[in-house]
Amino acid sequence: MNQNRRLLSFERPRRRMIEEQLIPAGISDARVLQAMNTVPRHLFVDNALRNHAYQDSSLPIGEGQTISQPFMVARMSELLALEGHERVLEIGTGCGYQTAVLSCLCRRVYSIERVAALHDKARKNLRQAHHANVMLKCGDGLLGWEEYAPFDAIMVTAGGFASDVWINQLCEGGVLLMPEGEKGSHRLVRRRKLAGGIEEAYFDACTFVPLLKGELRR
Ligand code: SAH
């Protein structure tokens, strides 16, 4: 099957994901719903899992990691309230699916993954899905990406506790969104960097794979 036909062939399950999962679960930002309807999620999972790609669940992507549940990708994207002009740093590229969704919503996405095998996989997936406004790096996201700072938003897609450098690498008015907490029990927190301090808001309880130190190459 050629690329175009394969993209088209999953149109119906993708539309059902929007109508039967995301909208009923409360996702309402039209740009986010449009992005979720555009990105071919099935190209970001292994062949054997393609038919499950639009299910309401996370799925394994290798190296003990997962592609986040569609709802969580949409929810986190919505909480950033992007308008299209922003530069966004993502920590935890995984297979690149959230990266692809973000790339539809802002000017440029910078994404860091600590596991080299996943970084390579994400590069391949993003190329195949034709997402060009993305820069990927293999390394420890806890260090941020100084070279391209400051960012309008930082989204962390692994659970744990914030690194101090992230707030430093935000613009004034910029937001840091992450699943915060001890292993297995996280809550989404959004912190906005303002001239007078940090404004903080808590959202959904959730469970993410852990945020770990250092990079992994083998
Ligand atoms: N964004 C992905 C979610 C991937 S799971 C999606 O679209 O579904 C989270 C990823 O964070 C894993 O691949 C894990 O290896 C990575 N990760 C964990 N700690 C990290 C760190 N310190 N720096 C960069 N990536 C990290």
Boltz pocket constraint, residues with backbone or C-beta under 6 A from the ligand:
constraints:
  - pocket:
      binder: B
      contacts: [[A, 65], [A, 66], [A, 67], [A, 68], [A, 91], [A, 92], [A, 93], [A, 94], [A, 95], [A, 96], [A, 97], [A, 98], [A, 99], [A, 112], [A, 113], [A, 114], [A, 115], [A, 118], [A, 139], [A, 140], [A, 141], [A, 142], [A, 157], [A, 158], [A, 209], [A, 210], [A, 211], [A, 212], [A, 213], [A, 214]]
      max_distance: 6.0
